[in-house]
């Protein structure tokens, strides 16, 4: 492949193998493609799925997930909607879920005025961040 010529969209499993390294052959292949890529496009859904899998499947704690996400987001050749990803990181850091922060940010960007959910914790975390949020009961 050589010389950072490809521009890829990485699936969540590529990031997982590179981070968790629970399959040696796949970890090597994932790390190689990520190193060789001129650009790694990371859709927000990939990052949401990454946070969920790290918590639910691998049992990582909030600080470990934050470290993983921040590590991925700081890679030079990563292309991501940084404002939305930062909103997800902020929600996670505040005790909520990464995905809820992303959803609230994206919804506001699309014209929504308030995040509405049945999830009390999500609503409380977002409100504490100054984001308009309403619990639907």
Number of C-alpha atoms within 10 A of each C-alpha: 9 9 9 14 11 15 16 17 16 18 16 18 16 17 21 20 19 20 17 13 15 11 11 12 10 16 19 14 14 20 16 13 20 23 16 18 20 17 19 21 18 20 16 19 13 17 23 21 16 21 26 18 17 19 15 10 8 10 12 16 11 19 11 14 22 19 12 19 21 14 11 16 18 10 12 10 18 21 16 15 14 12 12 20 25 18 22 28 24 20 23 22 16 17 14 20 22 30 25 23 28 25 18 26 20 18 14 15 11 9 8 13 13 13 21 16 15 11 13 14 14 25 23 18 22 24 14 12 15 9 18 16 21 18 14 10 7
